[in-house]
Structures are given as structure tokens and as C-alpha cells.
Amino acid sequence: MNRLPRRLTLGLAAAPLALLAIFYLWPFLTLVAHAVDADAIHDTLSSSSPQFWMFWMGLFLVVLALVGRERLGGGVRGLLARVRR
């Protein structure tokens, strides 16, 4: 009996699962967003210190450099290969 490779099965299941999650979570997240006062968000974000923002920005850039390098680099190389043809 022929079976799909496990990687392909997970990849095929990812899109419908993501759509279902968005479909069921969207109303809940909308209600939460409307329940939260805009002034409360502004006060919370403005009270954070610059070190807080620098830490998270730095962490994001490190993760992007380590993980995204392979993914973004492969995509750019593939795009350049298509353009050169």
C-alpha cells in the first residue's frame, strides 16, 4: 500500500488546521479586543522601559538571523534562479 510521506501529511494538514483556528478564534479575539480599553493599552505600552523594547527587538533579530537565514536565503536563491532562466 502506498502512503504519503509523514512530512507531506503534516504539510497538507497545516492549512486547514490554521483556517479552522482562525475561524473559531476570530470572534473570541474580536470580543477581547473590544473589551480592552484603548487607554489601558496605551498606558501599559508607554510605561515599559526602553530596555524592555530593546531586549525584545534584539531577541527577534537574533531569531531572524538564526532561523530565517535558511528560509529567506532559500527563497531568494529560488527567486533568482527563476529570474535567470
PDB file with one MODEL, atoms N, CA, C and O in Angstrom:
MODEL        1
ATOM      1  N   MET A   1       0.846  -1.174   0.000  1.00  0.00           N
ATOM      2  CA  MET A   1       0.000   0.000   0.000  1.00  0.00           C
ATOM      3  C   MET A   1       0.893   1.240   0.000  1.00  0.00           C
ATOM      4  O   MET A   1       1.835   1.332   0.788  1.00  0.00           O
ATOM      5  N   ASN A   2       0.600   2.174  -0.870  1.00  0.00           N
ATOM      6  CA  ASN A   2       1.365   3.414  -0.932  1.00  0.00           C
ATOM      7  C   ASN A   2       0.826   4.403   0.088  1.00  0.00           C
ATOM      8  O   ASN A   2      -0.384   4.582   0.231  1.00  0.00           O
ATOM      9  N   ARG A   3       1.737   5.031   0.780  1.00  0.00           N
ATOM     10  CA  ARG A   3       1.357   6.037   1.762  1.00  0.00           C
ATOM     11  C   ARG A   3       2.118   7.317   1.491  1.00  0.00           C
ATOM     12  O   ARG A   3       3.214   7.299   0.931  1.00  0.00           O
ATOM     13  N   LEU A   4       1.524   8.430   1.897  1.00  0.00           N
ATOM     14  CA  LEU A   4       2.195   9.717   1.772  1.00  0.00           C
ATOM     15  C   LEU A   4       3.310   9.810   2.797  1.00  0.00           C
ATOM     16  O   LEU A   4       3.188   9.265   3.894  1.00  0.00           O
ATOM     17  N   PRO A   5       4.391  10.490   2.457  1.00  0.00           N
ATOM     18  CA  PRO A   5       5.437  10.716   3.462  1.00  0.00           C
ATOM     19  C   PRO A   5       4.881  11.546   4.617  1.00  0.00           C
ATOM     20  O   PRO A   5       3.992  12.377   4.433  1.00  0.00           O
ATOM     21  N   ARG A   6       5.416  11.306   5.795  1.00  0.00           N
ATOM     22  CA  ARG A   6       4.914  11.960   7.002  1.00  0.00           C
ATOM     23  C   ARG A   6       5.029  13.482   6.897  1.00  0.00           C
ATOM     24  O   ARG A   6       4.128  14.194   7.339  1.00  0.00           O
ATOM     25  N   ARG A   7       6.120  13.992   6.321  1.00  0.00           N
ATOM     26  CA  ARG A   7       6.274  15.448   6.175  1.00  0.00           C
ATOM     27  C   ARG A   7       5.170  16.043   5.317  1.00  0.00           C
ATOM     28  O   ARG A   7       4.638  17.110   5.619  1.00  0.00           O
ATOM     29  N   LEU A   8       4.836  15.340   4.246  1.00  0.00           N
ATOM     30  CA  LEU A   8       3.799  15.824   3.349  1.00  0.00           C
ATOM     31  C   LEU A   8       2.434  15.816   4.037  1.00  0.00           C
ATOM     32  O   LEU A   8       1.626  16.720   3.822  1.00  0.00           O
ATOM     33  N   THR A   9       2.179  14.812   4.853  1.00  0.00           N
ATOM     34  CA  THR A   9       0.905  14.726   5.559  1.00  0.00           C
ATOM     35  C   THR A   9       0.749  15.898   6.518  1.00  0.00           C
ATOM     36  O   THR A   9      -0.317  16.509   6.586  1.00  0.00           O
ATOM     37  N   LEU A  10       1.802  16.213   7.254  1.00  0.00           N
ATOM     38  CA  LEU A  10       1.736  17.347   8.176  1.00  0.00           C
ATOM     39  C   LEU A  10       1.554  18.653   7.417  1.00  0.00           C
ATOM     40  O   LEU A  10       0.807  19.530   7.851  1.00  0.00           O
ATOM     41  N   GLY A  11       2.230  18.783   6.293  1.00  0.00           N
ATOM     42  CA  GLY A  11       2.096  19.994   5.494  1.00  0.00           C
ATOM     43  C   GLY A  11       0.700  20.164   4.921  1.00  0.00           C
ATOM     44  O   GLY A  11       0.179  21.277   4.857  1.00  0.00           O
ATOM     45  N   LEU A  12       0.094  19.055   4.502  1.00  0.00           N
ATOM     46  CA  LEU A  12      -1.261  19.125   3.966  1.00  0.00           C
ATOM     47  C   LEU A  12      -2.288  19.425   5.050  1.00  0.00           C
ATOM     48  O   LEU A  12      -3.320  20.038   4.774  1.00  0.00           O
ATOM     49  N   ALA A  13      -2.020  19.004   6.260  1.00  0.00           N
ATOM     50  CA  ALA A  13      -2.963  19.235   7.358  1.00  0.00           C
ATOM     51  C   ALA A  13      -2.805  20.628   7.961  1.00  0.00           C
ATOM     52  O   ALA A  13      -3.715  21.095   8.646  1.00  0.00           O
ATOM     53  N   ALA A  14      -1.697  21.295   7.732  1.00  0.00           N
ATOM     54  CA  ALA A  14      -1.433  22.578   8.386  1.00  0.00           C
ATOM     55  C   ALA A  14      -2.393  23.677   7.929  1.00  0.00           C
ATOM     56  O   ALA A  14      -2.899  24.428   8.762  1.00  0.00           O
ATOM     57  N   ALA A  15      -2.647  23.784   6.650  1.00  0.00           N
ATOM     58  CA  ALA A  15      -3.502  24.862   6.142  1.00  0.00           C
ATOM     59  C   ALA A  15      -4.942  24.745   6.651  1.00  0.00           C
ATOM     60  O   ALA A  15      -5.479  25.736   7.145  1.00  0.00           O
ATOM     61  N   PRO A  16      -5.591  23.576   6.552  1.00  0.00           N
ATOM     62  CA  PRO A  16      -6.952  23.500   7.098  1.00  0.00           C
ATOM     63  C   PRO A  16      -7.006  23.733   8.605  1.00  0.00           C
ATOM     64  O   PRO A  16      -7.958  24.336   9.100  1.00  0.00           O
ATOM     65  N   LEU A  17      -6.006  23.268   9.335  1.00  0.00           N
ATOM     66  CA  LEU A  17      -5.988  23.497  10.775  1.00  0.00           C
ATOM     67  C   LEU A  17      -5.840  24.982  11.090  1.00  0.00           C
ATOM     68  O   LEU A  17      -6.482  25.496  12.006  1.00  0.00           O
ATOM     69  N   ALA A  18      -5.001  25.658  10.337  1.00  0.00           N
ATOM     70  CA  ALA A  18      -4.833  27.102  10.550  1.00  0.00           C
ATOM     71  C   ALA A  18      -6.126  27.843  10.237  1.00  0.00           C
ATOM     72  O   ALA A  18      -6.513  28.752  10.971  1.00  0.00           O
ATOM     73  N   LEU A  19      -6.795  27.464   9.157  1.00  0.00           N
ATOM     74  CA  LEU A  19      -8.064  28.114   8.812  1.00  0.00           C
ATOM     75  C   LEU A  19      -9.129  27.860   9.871  1.00  0.00           C
ATOM     76  O   LEU A  19      -9.887  28.767  10.211  1.00  0.00           O
ATOM     77  N   LEU A  20      -9.197  26.636  10.396  1.00  0.00           N
ATOM     78  CA  LEU A  20     -10.154  26.341  11.453  1.00  0.00           C
ATOM     79  C   LEU A  20      -9.845  27.138  12.721  1.00  0.00           C
ATOM     80  O   LEU A  20     -10.751  27.646  13.382  1.00  0.00           O
ATOM     81  N   ALA A  21      -8.567  27.239  13.048  1.00  0.00           N
ATOM     82  CA  ALA A  21      -8.190  28.006  14.239  1.00  0.00           C
ATOM     83  C   ALA A  21      -8.580  29.467  14.082  1.00  0.00           C
ATOM     84  O   ALA A  21      -9.115  30.073  15.010  1.00  0.00           O
ATOM     85  N   ILE A  22      -8.314  30.033  12.916  1.00  0.00           N
ATOM     86  CA  ILE A  22      -8.683  31.428  12.673  1.00  0.00           C
ATOM     87  C   ILE A  22     -10.206  31.583  12.704  1.00  0.00           C
ATOM     88  O   ILE A  22     -10.714  32.547  13.276  1.00  0.00           O
ATOM     89  N   PHE A  23     -10.931  30.656  12.101  1.00  0.00           N
ATOM     90  CA  PHE A  23     -12.387  30.719  12.040  1.00  0.00           C
ATOM     91  C   PHE A  23     -13.011  30.710  13.432  1.00  0.00           C
ATOM     92  O   PHE A  23     -13.956  31.451  13.704  1.00  0.00           O
ATOM     93  N   TYR A  24     -12.469  29.858  14.315  1.00  0.00           N
ATOM     94  CA  TYR A  24     -13.059  29.751  15.649  1.00  0.00           C
ATOM     95  C   TYR A  24     -12.497  30.769  16.639  1.00  0.00           C
ATOM     96  O   TYR A  24     -13.187  31.145  17.587  1.00  0.00           O
ATOM     97  N   LEU A  25     -11.275  31.214  16.440  1.00  0.00           N
ATOM     98  CA  LEU A  25     -10.685  32.163  17.374  1.00  0.00           C
ATOM     99  C   LEU A  25     -11.023  33.612  17.046  1.00  0.00           C
ATOM    100  O   LEU A  25     -11.006  34.456  17.941  1.00  0.00           O
ATOM    101  N   TRP A  26     -11.328  33.923  15.796  1.00  0.00           N
ATOM    102  CA  TRP A  26     -11.558  35.306  15.391  1.00  0.00           C
ATOM    103  C   TRP A  26     -12.671  35.990  16.193  1.00  0.00           C
ATOM    104  O   TRP A  26     -12.458  37.102  16.677  1.00  0.00           O
ATOM    105  N   PRO A  27     -13.850  35.372  16.353  1.00  0.00           N
ATOM    106  CA  PRO A  27     -14.888  36.058  17.149  1.00  0.00           C
ATOM    107  C   PRO A  27     -14.463  36.284  18.599  1.00  0.00           C
ATOM    108  O   PRO A  27     -14.738  37.337  19.175  1.00  0.00           O
ATOM    109  N   PHE A  28     -13.798  35.299  19.181  1.00  0.00           N
ATOM    110  CA  PHE A  28     -13.339  35.441  20.564  1.00  0.00           C
ATOM    111  C   PHE A  28     -12.317  36.566  20.683  1.00  0.00           C
ATOM    112  O   PHE A  28     -12.407  37.390  21.593  1.00  0.00           O
ATOM    113  N   LEU A  29     -11.367  36.605  19.789  1.00  0.00           N
ATOM    114  CA  LEU A  29     -10.345  37.653  19.837  1.00  0.00           C
ATOM    115  C   LEU A  29     -10.943  39.025  19.562  1.00  0.00           C
ATOM    116  O   LEU A  29     -10.482  40.020  20.121  1.00  0.00           O
ATOM    117  N   THR A  30     -11.955  39.095  18.716  1.00  0.00           N
ATOM    118  CA  THR A  30     -12.625  40.365  18.454  1.00  0.00           C
ATOM    119  C   THR A  30     -13.325  40.865  19.712  1.00  0.00           C
ATOM    120  O   THR A  30     -13.257  42.050  20.038  1.00  0.00           O
ATOM    121  N   LEU A  31     -13.999  39.957  20.417  1.00  0.00           N
ATOM    122  CA  LEU A  31     -14.658  40.357  21.662  1.00  0.00           C
ATOM    123  C   LEU A  31     -13.654  40.832  22.698  1.00  0.00           C
ATOM    124  O   LEU A  31     -13.895  41.816  23.398  1.00  0.00           O
ATOM    125  N   VAL A  32     -12.535  40.138  22.797  1.00  0.00           N
ATOM    126  CA  VAL A  32     -11.499  40.540  23.757  1.00  0.00           C
ATOM    127  C   VAL A  32     -10.939  41.903  23.376  1.00  0.00           C
ATOM    128  O   VAL A  32     -10.708  42.746  24.243  1.00  0.00           O
ATOM    129  N   ALA A  33     -10.719  42.123  22.086  1.00  0.00           N
ATOM    130  CA  ALA A  33     -10.172  43.406  21.640  1.00  0.00           C
ATOM    131  C   ALA A  33     -11.135  44.547  21.922  1.00  0.00           C
ATOM    132  O   ALA A  33     -10.709  45.643  22.285  1.00  0.00           O
ATOM    133  N   HIS A  34     -12.414  44.303  21.762  1.00  0.00           N
ATOM    134  CA  HIS A  34     -13.397  45.356  22.044  1.00  0.00           C
ATOM    135  C   HIS A  34     -13.568  45.584  23.542  1.00  0.00           C
ATOM    136  O   HIS A  34     -13.915  46.682  23.978  1.00  0.00           O
ATOM    137  N   ALA A  35     -13.323  44.547  24.315  1.00  0.00           N
ATOM    138  CA  ALA A  35     -13.477  44.676  25.772  1.00  0.00           C
ATOM    139  C   ALA A  35     -12.325  45.451  26.403  1.00  0.00           C
ATOM    140  O   ALA A  35     -12.498  46.103  27.432  1.00  0.00           O
ATOM    141  N   VAL A  36     -11.163  45.378  25.788  1.00  0.00           N
ATOM    142  CA  VAL A  36      -9.990  46.070  26.338  1.00  0.00           C
ATOM    143  C   VAL A  36     -10.064  47.536  25.948  1.00  0.00           C
ATOM    144  O   VAL A  36     -10.301  47.870  24.787  1.00  0.00           O
ATOM    145  N   ASP A  37      -9.866  48.384  26.902  1.00  0.00           N
ATOM    146  CA  ASP A  37      -9.921  49.824  26.671  1.00  0.00           C
ATOM    147  C   ASP A  37      -8.639  50.283  25.984  1.00  0.00           C
ATOM    148  O   ASP A  37      -7.552  49.825  26.336  1.00  0.00           O
ATOM    149  N   ALA A  38      -8.752  51.175  25.017  1.00  0.00           N
ATOM    150  CA  ALA A  38      -7.585  51.664  24.281  1.00  0.00           C
ATOM    151  C   ALA A  38      -6.633  52.419  25.205  1.00  0.00           C
ATOM    152  O   ALA A  38      -5.417  52.356  25.021  1.00  0.00           O
ATOM    153  N   ASP A  39      -7.169  53.132  26.197  1.00  0.00           N
ATOM    154  CA  ASP A  39      -6.313  53.859  27.131  1.00  0.00           C
ATOM    155  C   ASP A  39      -5.485  52.905  27.987  1.00  0.00           C
ATOM    156  O   ASP A  39      -4.348  53.216  28.343  1.00  0.00           O
ATOM    157  N   ALA A  40      -6.051  51.747  28.315  1.00  0.00           N
ATOM    158  CA  ALA A  40      -5.310  50.760  29.105  1.00  0.00           C
ATOM    159  C   ALA A  40      -4.131  50.225  28.303  1.00  0.00           C
ATOM    160  O   ALA A  40      -3.044  50.041  28.850  1.00  0.00           O
ATOM    161  N   ILE A  41      -4.332  49.977  27.025  1.00  0.00           N
ATOM    162  CA  ILE A  41      -3.230  49.511  26.170  1.00  0.00           C
ATOM    163  C   ILE A  41      -2.157  50.582  26.076  1.00  0.00           C
ATOM    164  O   ILE A  41      -0.968  50.285  26.185  1.00  0.00           O
ATOM    165  N   HIS A  42      -2.572  51.826  25.875  1.00  0.00           N
ATOM    166  CA  HIS A  42      -1.610  52.918  25.757  1.00  0.00           C
ATOM    167  C   HIS A  42      -0.803  53.079  27.042  1.00  0.00           C
ATOM    168  O   HIS A  42       0.414  53.257  26.992  1.00  0.00           O
ATOM    169  N   ASP A  43      -1.472  53.016  28.186  1.00  0.00           N
ATOM    170  CA  ASP A  43      -0.770  53.158  29.462  1.00  0.00           C
ATOM    171  C   ASP A  43       0.217  52.023  29.689  1.00  0.00           C
ATOM    172  O   ASP A  43       1.321  52.252  30.182  1.00  0.00           O
ATOM    173  N   THR A  44      -0.168  50.800  29.333  1.00  0.00           N
ATOM    174  CA  THR A  44       0.707  49.644  29.524  1.00  0.00           C
ATOM    175  C   THR A  44       1.942  49.740  28.632  1.00  0.00           C
ATOM    176  O   THR A  44       3.062  49.506  29.086  1.00  0.00           O
ATOM    177  N   LEU A  45       1.735  50.082  27.370  1.00  0.00           N
ATOM    178  CA  LEU A  45       2.872  50.152  26.450  1.00  0.00           C
ATOM    179  C   LEU A  45       3.777  51.339  26.740  1.00  0.00           C
ATOM    180  O   LEU A  45       4.996  51.235  26.600  1.00  0.00           O
ATOM    181  N   SER A  46       3.206  52.449  27.135  1.00  0.00           N
ATOM    182  CA  SER A  46       4.030  53.633  27.378  1.00  0.00           C
ATOM    183  C   SER A  46       4.795  53.546  28.699  1.00  0.00           C
ATOM    184  O   SER A  46       5.802  54.231  28.878  1.00  0.00           O
ATOM    185  N   SER A  47       4.323  52.708  29.624  1.00  0.00           N
ATOM    186  CA  SER A  47       5.037  52.577  30.898  1.00  0.00           C
ATOM    187  C   SER A  47       6.240  51.637  30.804  1.00  0.00           C
ATOM    188  O   SER A  47       7.040  51.568  31.737  1.00  0.00           O
ATOM    189  N   SER A  48       6.378  50.910  29.689  1.00  0.00           N
ATOM    190  CA  SER A  48       7.512  49.997  29.528  1.00  0.00           C
ATOM    191  C   SER A  48       8.793  50.786  29.302  1.00  0.00           C
ATOM    192  O   SER A  48       8.799  51.822  28.638  1.00  0.00           O
ATOM    193  N   SER A  49       9.860  50.276  29.863  1.00  0.00           N
ATOM    194  CA  SER A  49      11.141  50.964  29.737  1.00  0.00           C
ATOM    195  C   SER A  49      11.771  50.696  28.368  1.00  0.00           C
ATOM    196  O   SER A  49      11.419  49.717  27.709  1.00  0.00           O
ATOM    197  N   PRO A  50      12.689  51.545  27.938  1.00  0.00           N
ATOM    198  CA  PRO A  50      13.370  51.308  26.663  1.00  0.00           C
ATOM    199  C   PRO A  50      14.160  49.986  26.652  1.00  0.00           C
ATOM    200  O   PRO A  50      14.314  49.368  25.599  1.00  0.00           O
ATOM    201  N   GLN A  51      14.659  49.553  27.818  1.00  0.00           N
ATOM    202  CA  GLN A  51      15.387  48.287  27.880  1.00  0.00           C
ATOM    203  C   GLN A  51      14.469  47.126  27.513  1.00  0.00           C
ATOM    204  O   GLN A  51      14.915  46.166  26.884  1.00  0.00           O
ATOM    205  N   PHE A  52      13.198  47.199  27.895  1.00  0.00           N
ATOM    206  CA  PHE A  52      12.229  46.159  27.552  1.00  0.00           C
ATOM    207  C   PHE A  52      12.106  46.026  26.041  1.00  0.00           C
ATOM    208  O   PHE A  52      12.157  44.921  25.501  1.00  0.00           O
ATOM    209  N   TRP A  53      11.943  47.162  25.361  1.00  0.00           N
ATOM    210  CA  TRP A  53      11.778  47.129  23.909  1.00  0.00           C
ATOM    211  C   TRP A  53      13.065  46.714  23.216  1.00  0.00           C
ATOM    212  O   TRP A  53      13.020  45.995  22.218  1.00  0.00           O
ATOM    213  N   MET A  54      14.210  47.152  23.723  1.00  0.00           N
ATOM    214  CA  MET A  54      15.491  46.767  23.119  1.00  0.00           C
ATOM    215  C   MET A  54      15.723  45.264  23.253  1.00  0.00           C
ATOM    216  O   MET A  54      16.241  44.631  22.333  1.00  0.00           O
ATOM    217  N   PHE A  55      15.341  44.687  24.402  1.00  0.00           N
ATOM    218  CA  PHE A  55      15.508  43.249  24.602  1.00  0.00           C
ATOM    219  C   PHE A  55      14.699  42.463  23.576  1.00  0.00           C
ATOM    220  O   PHE A  55      15.232  41.570  22.917  1.00  0.00           O
ATOM    221  N   TRP A  56      13.410  42.791  23.436  1.00  0.00           N
ATOM    222  CA  TRP A  56      12.561  42.026  22.525  1.00  0.00           C
ATOM    223  C   TRP A  56      12.940  42.259  21.070  1.00  0.00           C
ATOM    224  O   TRP A  56      12.853  41.338  20.257  1.00  0.00           O
ATOM    225  N   MET A  57      13.358  43.470  20.727  1.00  0.00           N
ATOM    226  CA  MET A  57      13.805  43.739  19.373  1.00  0.00           C
ATOM    227  C   MET A  57      15.073  42.947  19.061  1.00  0.00           C
ATOM    228  O   MET A  57      15.214  42.382  17.976  1.00  0.00           O
ATOM    229  N   GLY A  58      15.997  42.915  20.033  1.00  0.00           N
ATOM    230  CA  GLY A  58      17.227  42.156  19.847  1.00  0.00           C
ATOM    231  C   GLY A  58      16.957  40.663  19.740  1.00  0.00           C
ATOM    232  O   GLY A  58      17.550  39.986  18.901  1.00  0.00           O
ATOM    233  N   LEU A  59      16.069  40.144  20.579  1.00  0.00           N
ATOM    234  CA  LEU A  59      15.726  38.723  20.514  1.00  0.00           C
ATOM    235  C   LEU A  59      15.099  38.374  19.172  1.00  0.00           C
ATOM    236  O   LEU A  59      15.418  37.339  18.588  1.00  0.00           O
ATOM    237  N   PHE A  60      14.213  39.226  18.683  1.00  0.00           N
ATOM    238  CA  PHE A  60      13.595  38.999  17.374  1.00  0.00           C
ATOM    239  C   PHE A  60      14.650  38.971  16.267  1.00  0.00           C
ATOM    240  O   PHE A  60      14.604  38.112  15.386  1.00  0.00           O
ATOM    241  N   LEU A  61      15.590  39.899  16.311  1.00  0.00           N
ATOM    242  CA  LEU A  61      16.615  39.949  15.272  1.00  0.00           C
ATOM    243  C   LEU A  61      17.553  38.750  15.330  1.00  0.00           C
ATOM    244  O   LEU A  61      17.985  38.255  14.289  1.00  0.00           O
ATOM    245  N   VAL A  62      17.874  38.275  16.538  1.00  0.00           N
ATOM    246  CA  VAL A  62      18.724  37.094  16.664  1.00  0.00           C
ATOM    247  C   VAL A  62      18.008  35.871  16.107  1.00  0.00           C
ATOM    248  O   VAL A  62      18.607  35.084  15.374  1.00  0.00           O
ATOM    249  N   VAL A  63      16.736  35.707  16.446  1.00  0.00           N
ATOM    250  CA  VAL A  63      15.972  34.564  15.926  1.00  0.00           C
ATOM    251  C   VAL A  63      15.842  34.668  14.414  1.00  0.00           C
ATOM    252  O   VAL A  63      15.959  33.663  13.713  1.00  0.00           O
ATOM    253  N   LEU A  64      15.606  35.853  13.911  1.00  0.00           N
ATOM    254  CA  LEU A  64      15.523  36.047  12.467  1.00  0.00           C
ATOM    255  C   LEU A  64      16.841  35.694  11.790  1.00  0.00           C
ATOM    256  O   LEU A  64      16.844  35.088  10.718  1.00  0.00           O
ATOM    257  N   ALA A  65      17.951  36.065  12.400  1.00  0.00           N
ATOM    258  CA  ALA A  65      19.257  35.771  11.812  1.00  0.00           C
ATOM    259  C   ALA A  65      19.562  34.277  11.846  1.00  0.00           C
ATOM    260  O   ALA A  65      20.148  33.746  10.903  1.00  0.00           O
ATOM    261  N   LEU A  66      19.170  33.591  12.924  1.00  0.00           N
ATOM    262  CA  LEU A  66      19.494  32.171  13.040  1.00  0.00           C
ATOM    263  C   LEU A  66      18.520  31.282  12.273  1.00  0.00           C
ATOM    264  O   LEU A  66      18.945  30.351  11.588  1.00  0.00           O
ATOM    265  N   VAL A  67      17.241  31.552  12.377  1.00  0.00           N
ATOM    266  CA  VAL A  67      16.241  30.687  11.761  1.00  0.00           C
ATOM    267  C   VAL A  67      15.881  31.174  10.368  1.00  0.00           C
ATOM    268  O   VAL A  67      15.821  30.386   9.424  1.00  0.00           O
ATOM    269  N   GLY A  68      15.645  32.445  10.243  1.00  0.00           N
ATOM    270  CA  GLY A  68      15.186  32.991   8.979  1.00  0.00           C
ATOM    271  C   GLY A  68      16.227  33.001   7.893  1.00  0.00           C
ATOM    272  O   GLY A  68      15.896  33.141   6.715  1.00  0.00           O
ATOM    273  N   ARG A  69      17.481  32.856   8.267  1.00  0.00           N
ATOM    274  CA  ARG A  69      18.554  32.895   7.271  1.00  0.00           C
ATOM    275  C   ARG A  69      18.388  31.776   6.254  1.00  0.00           C
ATOM    276  O   ARG A  69      18.516  32.001   5.051  1.00  0.00           O
ATOM    277  N   GLU A  70      18.104  30.575   6.735  1.00  0.00           N
ATOM    278  CA  GLU A  70      17.937  29.439   5.835  1.00  0.00           C
ATOM    279  C   GLU A  70      16.672  29.591   4.997  1.00  0.00           C
ATOM    280  O   GLU A  70      16.688  29.365   3.787  1.00  0.00           O
ATOM    281  N   ARG A  71      15.594  29.970   5.641  1.00  0.00           N
ATOM    282  CA  ARG A  71      14.327  30.053   4.926  1.00  0.00           C
ATOM    283  C   ARG A  71      14.309  31.207   3.932  1.00  0.00           C
ATOM    284  O   ARG A  71      13.898  31.043   2.783  1.00  0.00           O
ATOM    285  N   LEU A  72      14.755  32.371   4.381  1.00  0.00           N
ATOM    286  CA  LEU A  72      14.757  33.526   3.482  1.00  0.00           C
ATOM    287  C   LEU A  72      15.806  33.381   2.400  1.00  0.00           C
ATOM    288  O   LEU A  72      15.572  33.761   1.253  1.00  0.00           O
ATOM    289  N   GLY A  73      16.950  32.841   2.748  1.00  0.00           N
ATOM    290  CA  GLY A  73      18.018  32.658   1.763  1.00  0.00           C
ATOM    291  C   GLY A  73      17.616  31.695   0.670  1.00  0.00           C
ATOM    292  O   GLY A  73      17.906  31.933  -0.503  1.00  0.00           O
ATOM    293  N   GLY A  74      16.949  30.609   1.034  1.00  0.00           N
ATOM    294  CA  GLY A  74      16.491  29.643   0.037  1.00  0.00           C
ATOM    295  C   GLY A  74      15.451  30.247  -0.881  1.00  0.00           C
ATOM    296  O   GLY A  74      15.452  29.979  -2.083  1.00  0.00           O
ATOM    297  N   GLY A  75      14.565  31.056  -0.330  1.00  0.00           N
ATOM    298  CA  GLY A  75      13.541  31.699  -1.147  1.00  0.00           C
ATOM    299  C   GLY A  75      14.125  32.702  -2.121  1.00  0.00           C
ATOM    300  O   GLY A  75      13.681  32.793  -3.265  1.00  0.00           O
ATOM    301  N   VAL A  76      15.126  33.461  -1.672  1.00  0.00           N
ATOM    302  CA  VAL A  76      15.768  34.447  -2.545  1.00  0.00           C
ATOM    303  C   VAL A  76      16.556  33.739  -3.635  1.00  0.00           C
ATOM    304  O   VAL A  76      16.524  34.155  -4.794  1.00  0.00           O
ATOM    305  N   ARG A  77      17.267  32.668  -3.273  1.00  0.00           N
ATOM    306  CA  ARG A  77      18.018  31.911  -4.283  1.00  0.00           C
ATOM    307  C   ARG A  77      17.086  31.304  -5.330  1.00  0.00           C
ATOM    308  O   ARG A  77      17.393  31.321  -6.522  1.00  0.00           O
ATOM    309  N   GLY A  78      15.955  30.771  -4.888  1.00  0.00           N
ATOM    310  CA  GLY A  78      14.987  30.200  -5.821  1.00  0.00           C
ATOM    311  C   GLY A  78      14.404  31.252  -6.738  1.00  0.00           C
ATOM    312  O   GLY A  78      14.207  31.006  -7.928  1.00  0.00           O
ATOM    313  N   LEU A  79      14.125  32.427  -6.188  1.00  0.00           N
ATOM    314  CA  LEU A  79      13.585  33.516  -6.995  1.00  0.00           C
ATOM    315  C   LEU A  79      14.613  33.973  -8.034  1.00  0.00           C
ATOM    316  O   LEU A  79      14.267  34.219  -9.189  1.00  0.00           O
ATOM    317  N   LEU A  80      15.869  34.084  -7.619  1.00  0.00           N
ATOM    318  CA  LEU A  80      16.907  34.482  -8.567  1.00  0.00           C
ATOM    319  C   LEU A  80      17.106  33.432  -9.646  1.00  0.00           C
ATOM    320  O   LEU A  80      17.355  33.776 -10.801  1.00  0.00           O
ATOM    321  N   ALA A  81      17.003  32.160  -9.293  1.00  0.00           N
ATOM    322  CA  ALA A  81      17.140  31.093 -10.291  1.00  0.00           C
ATOM    323  C   ALA A  81      16.016  31.172 -11.312  1.00  0.00           C
ATOM    324  O   ALA A  81      16.241  30.928 -12.497  1.00  0.00           O
ATOM    325  N   ARG A  82      14.797  31.511 -10.866  1.00  0.00           N
ATOM    326  CA  ARG A  82      13.683  31.637 -11.810  1.00  0.00           C
ATOM    327  C   ARG A  82      13.872  32.830 -12.730  1.00  0.00           C
ATOM    328  O   ARG A  82      13.554  32.765 -13.918  1.00  0.00           O
ATOM    329  N   VAL A  83      14.391  33.918 -12.179  1.00  0.00           N
ATOM    330  CA  VAL A  83      14.583  35.123 -12.989  1.00  0.00           C
ATOM    331  C   VAL A  83      15.675  34.902 -14.034  1.00  0.00           C
ATOM    332  O   VAL A  83      15.570  35.401 -15.154  1.00  0.00           O
ATOM    333  N   ARG A  84      16.713  34.165 -13.679  1.00  0.00           N
ATOM    334  CA  ARG A  84      17.832  33.933 -14.605  1.00  0.00           C
ATOM    335  C   ARG A  84      17.468  33.009 -15.758  1.00  0.00           C
ATOM    336  O   ARG A  84      18.140  33.017 -16.789  1.00  0.00           O
ATOM    337  N   ARG A  85      16.427  32.221 -15.603  1.00  0.00           N
ATOM    338  CA  ARG A  85      16.036  31.281 -16.675  1.00  0.00           C
ATOM    339  C   ARG A  85      15.477  31.962 -17.837  1.00  0.00           C
ATOM    340  O   ARG A  85      15.105  31.312 -18.814  1.00  0.00           O
TER     341      ARG A  85
ENDMDL
END
